[in-house]
Amino acid sequence: MDSGLPEGDPLRKEAGPVPPAPPRPPVVVHRRERSPLGLIGLLLAVGAASAVWSVSADGGSTVRAGSVLATALLVIGLTLLLGAKFGRARRLVVPGLLLTIALTAVGGSSVSARNIAGERSWTVATAADLRPKYSLGVGSANLDLGALDPAGATLATTVELGAGELTVTVPSSATVNVRSETGLVEVRLADREAANDGPGNRDYQLLPTNGQTSTGTLDLTLKVGLGSIKVVQQ
């Protein structure tokens, strides 16, 4: 394009090729190094909980399940605090949350470390075999009292379950008084859903079936934090 100025004038612009744009600098992605703090904290939590549990397993003393869970939760909590300053341990948030839920379920009970989780089945045929208390942290518990004859007496026992399913079988010829101390629990008595308006203590009674004369009384205290309770007459 002619600018109207004579050739050689410094203000005259000569038409020419447009210089290429400078290349863009390459994008450098900085990958964050994985911190081993989370794995170390998890291993320490398992080790500390195992050490506490071994005290009960070796028979030296009875350790509550809540103590084992609290030990693991304490180590994870300390690791998260260290991770906030020296490293990254956010992967421990989920295990910490699960431990908190489990500790809430069994923390208030006297469940021992030996009975922290699993399936338990107890069968009682005589009054002499009836224990004052049966306990389990998390899982399925079954107490069979169907063959028990109170012989005109009043027998009592307590079952504690942090979370899970509890089934108690009772003789159909006995009067059964059930006291439930529950959290979020569904209660069924003799295949009927019992009235339950939320967490708290409830009292129920089962009478002998088919008009039988009562052979005695069973007083049951059933403590469940989360899950279900089923009482079956046999």
Sequence and secondary structure as in RCSB ss.txt:
>XXXX:A:sequence
MDSGLPEGDPLRKEAGPVPPAPPRPPVVVHRRERSPLGLIGLLLAVGAASAVWSVSADGGSTVRAGSVLATALLV
IGLTLLLGAKFGRARRLVVPGLLLTIALTAVGGSSVSARNIAGERSWTVATAADLRPKYSLGVGSANLDLGALDP
AGATLATTVELGAGELTVTVPSSATVNVRSETGLVEVRLADREAANDGPGNRDYQLLPTNGQTSTGTLDLTLKVG
LGSIKVVQQ
>XXXX:A:secstr
   SS TT TT                        THHHHHHHHHHHHHHHHHHHHHTTSS  BHHHHHHHHHHH
HHHHHHHHHHHS  GGGHHHHHHHHHHHHHHTTS  BGGGSEEEEEEE  SGGG  SEEEEEEEEEEEE TT   
TTSEEEEEEEEEEEEEEEEE TTSEEEEEEEEEEEEEEETTEE    SSEEEEEEE  GGG     EEEEEEEEE
EEEEEEEE 
